[in-house]
Amino acid sequence: MRAALLLPFVLLAIAGCREQRQQLGQAMSGRPPVIAGSLEGEWQIADLNGGGPVAGGRLMFDPGDHGTSRLSGTAGCNRFNGNWKQDGAVLQLGPMAATRMACPPPAMAIEQRVLALLEAANSVIYLADGAAILATQDGRKLTLRKPAQP
């Protein structure tokens, strides 16, 4: 019994590498494994901080030419764009520039939350179901999903 309790700690010590420790921790917790991926292409905003999808929320991650990767999209009101860079799970977005159309106050509030989260996002996690989660240092999350194919 005692050996079974010590097994996870022994495995973590043997793993040594941060990524291996993370994968082992996820496997032991029952969470889906980390899947490597790229943000390139079109995504829908499936969830903003646990509050559900953003109506009309879409992002397009264009790899561009010669290291000029561009992000464009909408969070239901204005169009926005900026730069993006991904190195494994490390993410760098922004600064973002947006059009300034007037929309209903609730839509504007959601859009401001999306833009603030995008500019603060510093990591991306891919789930086995194909979703990508952009996360900030302070725990805010934006879940993205590829649009359904016709």
N, C-alpha and C positions, 0 to 999 in steps of 0.2 A: 504494500500500500504506500509506504513511504517513498519507494523508488518511483512509483507512478506520479507522485506529486512533484518529485524533483526532475522528472524527464523534460518538461518544457524549459526549465532553466538551463539544463545541460545542453539541450538543442540550441538555445539562443546563444550560449557561450561558444558553441562549436561554429555556429553560422558566421559569427564575426562581422560580416558586412551588414550595413544598415538596411539595404534592400531585402536581403534574405531574412533579416529579423522581422521586417514589416510583413513579408509574405507569410512567414511562419506564424506570426501573431494573428493575421487574418484567417489563416487556415484553422487555427485552434479556436477562433471565436465563432466560426461558422459563417463569416461574411464571404461574399464572392471574392475571388482572387483579383489582384490588380492586373489589368490588361493594358499592354502598351498600345499607343495609338497616336494619331495626329488629328488636330482640329480642322484640317483642310476640308473645305466644302461647306455646304449649307446645313444649318441646324435650326431647330425650333426651341424656344425657351419653354421647357416643360415644367419648370418649377423655380420660383424665386423665394428662397429662404423658407421653404415649407408652406408657402402661401398659395401654391398652385401655379398653373401655367399663366403666362403673360399673353393676353389676347393680341394676336398679330405680331408677337415677338419672334423675330427671325434674325439670325446672324449668318454672315458669309465670311469664311476665313479663306482668303486668297493667298497662295504662297508667293505670287508675284515673280518678278525677275530680279536677279542680281541682289538678293537679300532684302528686297523691299516688300515684305509681307504686309497685306492690308486687310483690315477687318471692317466690314460695313454691316449695317443692319437697321432694324427698327424695333422699338419696344412698344409699339402700338400707336404712336403719334408721329414723332419726328424721325427723320433719317439721321444716322450718325455714321462716322467712320474714324478710323485711327490705325495705328500700327499694331502688329502682334509678333511675338517671337516665342517659340516653344523649344525647350531643350529637355527632352524626357518629360518629367513631371513638373519641371519649373516653367512658369509662364510669366510673360511680361506683355501687358496690353496698354495701349494709350500713348499719348493723351488722345482723348476722344473729342471730336468736333461734331456739333449737331445743328440741324436746321432749327428754326425758332417759330414754328407754327403754334398757334394757340389751340389747345385742346381742353376738354373738360378737366377740372382740377384733379379728380382721382387718377385719370390716365397720366397726367403730368407728374403726379407724385410717384407712380409706379416707374415711369420712365427715368426719373431722377435716381431712384433706388437702383435700377438696372445699370445706368451709366456709372454711378459711384462704385458699384460692385465690380464692374468690368475694369475700371481704372485701378482698383485695389487688389484684384485677383493676382495671386502669385503662384498658384499650383493648379494642376489638372489631374483628375483621377478618372480612369476609364473603368466602367463596370462590364461584367460579362454580358449583360443584356444590350450593350451597345451605347448606353448613355455616357455622357461626359459630364463631370462635375467640376466647375470652376470654383475654387475656394480662396478666401482671403485669410490673412493672418489672424483676424479677429473672429473667424468662424462663419462668416456669411458664405452662402453657397448658391450657385446658379446651376441648375441641372438642364442639360441640353440633350436633345434627341434628334436624330436624322428624320427628315420629313418622310411620310409614307410615300412609297413609289406607286404611281398610277398603274 
